Amino acid sequence: MLLLGGDDGSAASASELGRRTGLLAAWVSDLRGSGIVLEGGSIDGQALRIRTVDGRMSVLDVPPGSDHVSSWLLIDAPDIEAAVAIARSCPETTHGEVRVLPVDPKAHIP
């Protein structure tokens, strides 16, 4: 799984945001055409953290820009090295970051 983000784009001009969006859309389209992207989407709205400490549950806002994730992609990669190679080709790395998270499709959460 890839998590894309790091830069919320608030400092970029409208034309720069349009350029970035176009590059990202083309990259995802190429990966989809190659059968690499299995699923994906944008993350919209305010992020929240839910925690229980000492038996008390809290719902906390994640401050904008502190851990910004804008999109996610579930990819088909044979190993972590292949996933990293795919992530390195993402245009998002020029102004943000791409996180690679290994997913075990055989593991089930009870």
C-alpha positions in Angstrom: 0.0 0.0 0.0 1.2 3.5 -0.8 0.2 6.6 1.2 0.8 9.8 -0.7 1.1 13.2 1.0 3.3 15.3 3.2 2.5 18.7 1.5 -1.0 19.9 1.7 -0.5 22.2 -1.3 -1.6 25.4 0.6 1.6 27.2 -0.5 1.3 26.3 -4.2 -0.4 28.4 -6.8 -3.6 27.2 -8.6 -1.6 26.5 -11.8 1.1 24.6 -9.8 -1.6 22.5 -8.1 -3.2 21.8 -11.5 0.2 20.7 -12.9 0.8 18.4 -9.8 -2.7 16.9 -10.1 -2.2 16.2 -13.8 1.2 14.5 -13.2 -0.2 12.4 -10.5 -3.3 11.4 -12.5 -1.1 10.4 -15.4 1.1 8.3 -13.1 -1.8 6.5 -11.5 -3.4 6.0 -15.0 -0.2 4.3 -16.2 -0.1 2.1 -13.1 -3.7 1.1 -13.5 -3.1 0.3 -17.2 -0.2 -1.9 -16.1 -2.4 -3.7 -13.6 -0.3 -2.5 -10.7 -3.0 -0.4 -8.9 -5.7 -2.6 -7.5 -7.6 0.2 -5.7 -7.1 3.7 -4.5 -8.7 7.0 -3.6 -8.4 10.4 -2.1 -8.6 11.2 1.6 -10.9 14.1 2.2 -11.7 16.0 5.3 -10.2 16.4 8.7 -8.2 13.5 10.1 -9.0 12.3 13.6 -7.1 10.1 16.1 -9.1 7.9 18.4 -7.3 6.6 21.5 -8.1 5.0 24.8 -5.7 5.8 27.7 -6.4 4.6 31.2 -9.9 3.5 30.1 -10.9 6.9 28.7 -11.5 7.3 25.0 -10.5 10.6 23.2 -11.1 11.8 19.7 -8.4 14.3 18.7 -8.1 16.4 15.6 -4.9 15.9 13.6 -3.6 19.4 13.0 -3.5 20.2 9.3 -0.1 19.6 7.8 1.2 17.6 10.7 0.6 14.2 9.1 -1.0 15.1 5.8 -2.0 12.1 3.7 -3.9 13.0 0.5 -4.3 9.7 -1.3 -3.9 5.9 -0.9 -3.2 3.2 -3.5 -3.3 -0.5 -3.0 -0.7 -1.9 -5.4 0.3 -5.4 -6.6 4.0 -5.7 -6.0 5.9 -9.0 -5.5 8.1 -7.6 -2.6 9.1 -4.5 -0.7 11.8 -3.6 -3.2 9.4 -3.6 -6.1 6.9 -1.4 -4.1 9.7 1.0 -3.3 10.7 1.2 -7.0 7.0 2.0 -7.8 6.9 4.7 -5.0 10.1 6.3 -6.3 8.5 6.9 -9.7 5.7 8.9 -8.1 5.7 12.6 -8.9 4.4 13.3 -5.4 8.0 12.8 -4.1 9.1 16.1 -5.5 7.0 18.1 -3.0 5.8 15.6 -0.5 6.3 11.9 0.3 5.2 8.4 -0.5 5.0 5.9 2.3 5.2 2.2 1.5 3.3 -0.1 3.8 3.6 -3.9 3.3 0.1 -5.5 3.4 -0.3 -9.3 4.0 -3.5 -10.3 2.1 -3.4 -13.7 3.9 -3.6 -12.2 7.4 -7.1 -11.7 8.7 -8.1 -9.4 11.5 -10.3 -11.3 13.8 
